[in-house]
Structures are given as C-alpha cells and as structure tokens.
Amino acid sequence: MDSDRLQQAFEEKCHRQRLKITKERQQVFEALLRQEHPVTRSYLLAELTGKGIHPPTLYRTIDAFVAAQIVQAISLNGGVGYELLPPFAPHHHHFHCLNCQKVIGYEVNPGAELDEAAMPGEVLYHQVDVYGVCTNCLDEGLYGQGQATVDGCIIDRTK
C-alpha cells in the first residue's frame, strides 16, 4: 500500500475510533511505518528524540494505538514490542529463536489462515507465536547446550 493510502487508512481508523490526529500521534505512526521489526517504547522514544515527543506522550499514544487496533503489543524477549497491524503492515506471525533471542516475522500461506467463521465472536486480530531455533543459529552451529527459559517454562536445548 502506498504512503497516501496508508495515511488515509490511518485517518479513517482514527476517525472511527474517535482518536484525534495530533502532530505527536502522526509522528509516532510514521516512526512505526519505518520499522521492519517490532520495537520497544524506549526504541521509539530514542528515534523520536528532538521531535518534541516526551515519554508520557509516547506511552499514551502507544496505548491509544493499541486500543484503536492500529498497533499490537507482542512478547519480545521478556519485554514488550509494538508493531502495526494490517492494513498498515502485512499480516504475519512471529518466530522466537530461543538461542539468539531474535524475533523473526514470517508470512503465512493464505490457506493456513484462521477460520473466522468458526469463531464464537468477532475476531479483531490474532497472534501466533512459534518458538524454536532459527536457521542462522542452526547453520552456524550456534545452538548451545543447556536450557532456555520462555515465559517461566524451562526448555531443554540439548535435544
């Protein structure tokens, strides 16, 4: 989608959610559009330094975007990352490498999508997180001995 259509979709979404488009919200949206991966609030704050956005403004903007379903929060190596939802970014899922801790987005075949008609209510969005060892770690022989912890669960990495 080109930048004019993304902007129009953003404005329409904000209007439907009764969310005023301020200069700061526009700057946060544009910063999120430039990202290829989920980012933390502190990363966004550093990116927007010098543009007049203060931490409380950024945090409220992100919270408003999550509530308006412009942005989703995802688990990011023990923290929280944020990324745009469709139509602002392509629909995808996340692969979490337990070895190098990278979170890698991957696209799903359309036939493998969620059957929304079978849901007991209206689906707004969904998340699928897959945990394993990325091909880079496997190819480089970086997959180590021992154990890893994911959300409090101990995973045996020796298999």
C-alpha positions as CSV (number, residue, x, y, z in Angstrom):
1,M,0.0,0.0,0.0
2,D,1.4,3.4,-0.9
3,S,2.0,6.1,1.6
4,D,-1.1,8.1,0.7
5,R,-3.3,5.1,1.1
6,L,-1.7,4.3,4.5
7,Q,-2.2,7.8,5.6
8,Q,-5.8,7.7,4.5
9,A,-6.4,4.4,6.3
10,F,-4.8,5.8,9.4
11,E,-7.0,8.9,9.3
12,E,-10.1,6.7,8.8
13,K,-9.2,4.4,11.6
14,C,-8.6,7.3,14.0
15,H,-11.9,8.9,13.0
16,R,-13.8,5.7,13.6
17,Q,-12.2,5.3,17.0
18,R,-12.7,9.0,17.8
19,L,-9.0,9.4,18.1
20,K,-7.8,12.9,17.3
21,I,-4.8,13.0,15.0
22,T,-2.2,15.2,16.7
23,K,1.2,16.1,15.5
24,E,2.7,13.7,18.0
25,R,0.4,10.8,17.1
26,Q,1.3,11.4,13.4
27,Q,5.0,11.3,14.2
28,V,4.6,8.0,16.2
29,F,2.6,6.5,13.4
30,E,5.3,7.5,10.8
31,A,8.1,6.1,13.0
32,L,6.2,2.8,13.3
33,L,5.8,2.7,9.5
34,R,9.6,2.9,9.1
35,Q,10.2,-0.2,11.3
36,E,10.7,-3.7,9.9
37,H,10.5,-5.4,13.2
38,P,8.6,-4.9,16.5
39,V,10.1,-2.1,18.6
40,T,10.0,-1.1,22.2
41,R,8.8,2.1,23.6
42,S,12.3,3.1,24.5
43,Y,13.5,2.5,21.0
44,L,10.7,4.7,19.6
45,L,11.5,7.4,22.2
46,A,15.1,7.4,21.1
47,E,14.0,7.5,17.4
48,L,11.7,10.5,18.1
49,T,14.2,12.4,20.3
50,G,14.4,16.0,19.2
51,K,10.9,16.0,17.7
52,G,9.1,17.3,20.8
53,I,7.7,13.9,22.0
54,H,8.0,13.3,25.7
55,P,7.9,9.9,27.3
56,P,4.3,10.3,28.8
57,T,3.0,11.4,25.4
58,L,4.6,8.5,23.6
59,Y,3.3,6.0,26.2
60,R,-0.2,7.4,25.9
61,T,0.0,7.4,22.1
62,I,1.1,3.7,22.0
63,D,-1.7,2.8,24.5
64,A,-4.3,4.7,22.4
65,F,-3.0,2.9,19.2
66,V,-3.3,-0.5,20.8
67,A,-6.8,0.3,22.0
68,A,-7.7,1.5,18.5
69,Q,-6.2,-1.6,16.9
70,I,-3.6,0.3,14.9
71,V,-0.8,-1.3,16.8
72,Q,-0.4,-4.7,18.6
73,A,1.8,-5.5,21.6
74,I,3.9,-8.7,21.3
75,S,6.2,-10.5,23.6
76,L,9.7,-9.5,22.8
77,N,12.4,-11.4,24.7
78,G,11.0,-10.8,28.2
79,G,9.7,-7.3,27.2
80,V,7.0,-5.8,25.0
81,G,7.4,-4.8,21.4
82,Y,5.0,-2.9,19.3
83,E,4.2,-3.2,15.6
84,L,1.5,-2.0,13.2
85,L,-1.5,-4.2,12.4
86,P,-3.0,-4.7,8.9
87,P,-3.7,-2.7,6.8
88,F,-0.7,-0.7,7.9
89,A,1.7,-3.7,7.7
90,P,1.3,-7.1,6.1
91,H,-0.3,-9.9,8.2
92,H,2.4,-12.1,9.6
93,H,3.3,-14.2,12.6
94,H,6.4,-14.4,14.8
95,F,9.2,-17.0,15.3
96,H,11.1,-16.6,18.5
97,C,14.6,-18.0,18.5
98,L,15.4,-19.5,21.9
99,N,19.1,-19.4,21.1
100,C,19.9,-15.9,19.8
101,Q,16.6,-14.3,21.2
102,K,15.7,-12.8,17.8
103,V,12.0,-12.4,16.9
104,I,11.6,-13.0,13.2
105,G,8.4,-12.2,11.3
106,Y,7.1,-14.7,8.8
107,E,4.1,-14.7,6.4
108,V,1.6,-17.4,6.4
109,N,0.0,-19.1,3.4
110,P,-3.5,-17.7,2.9
111,G,-5.0,-21.2,3.1
112,A,-3.5,-21.6,6.6
113,E,-5.3,-18.5,8.0
114,L,-7.7,-18.6,10.9
115,D,-11.3,-19.7,10.1
116,E,-13.0,-16.6,11.4
117,A,-16.5,-18.1,10.6
118,A,-15.9,-20.8,13.2
119,M,-15.1,-18.2,16.0
120,P,-17.7,-17.6,18.7
121,G,-17.5,-13.9,18.2
122,E,-16.0,-11.1,16.0
123,V,-12.3,-11.6,15.5
124,L,-10.4,-8.3,15.7
125,Y,-6.9,-9.7,15.2
126,H,-4.9,-12.7,16.4
127,Q,-1.3,-13.6,17.2
128,V,0.6,-16.8,16.6
129,D,4.0,-17.1,18.3
130,V,6.3,-20.0,17.4
131,Y,9.4,-20.8,19.5
132,G,12.4,-22.7,18.2
133,V,15.9,-22.2,16.9
134,C,16.4,-20.0,13.8
135,T,18.1,-21.3,10.7
136,N,21.1,-18.9,11.3
137,C,21.8,-20.5,14.7
138,L,21.4,-24.0,13.2
139,D,23.6,-23.2,10.2
140,E,26.3,-21.6,12.2
141,G,26.3,-24.3,14.9
142,L,25.4,-21.7,17.5
143,Y,22.7,-23.8,19.1
144,G,24.1,-24.3,22.6
145,Q,23.9,-26.9,25.3
146,G,21.7,-26.5,28.4
147,Q,18.4,-24.9,29.0
148,A,16.5,-21.8,28.0
149,T,13.6,-20.1,29.8
150,V,10.5,-18.9,27.9
151,D,7.7,-17.2,29.9
152,G,8.8,-19.1,33.0
153,C,9.0,-22.5,31.3
154,I,12.3,-24.4,31.1
155,I,13.1,-25.6,27.7
156,D,15.7,-28.4,27.2
157,R,18.0,-27.2,24.4
158,T,20.1,-30.4,24.3
159,K,17.7,-32.3,22.0
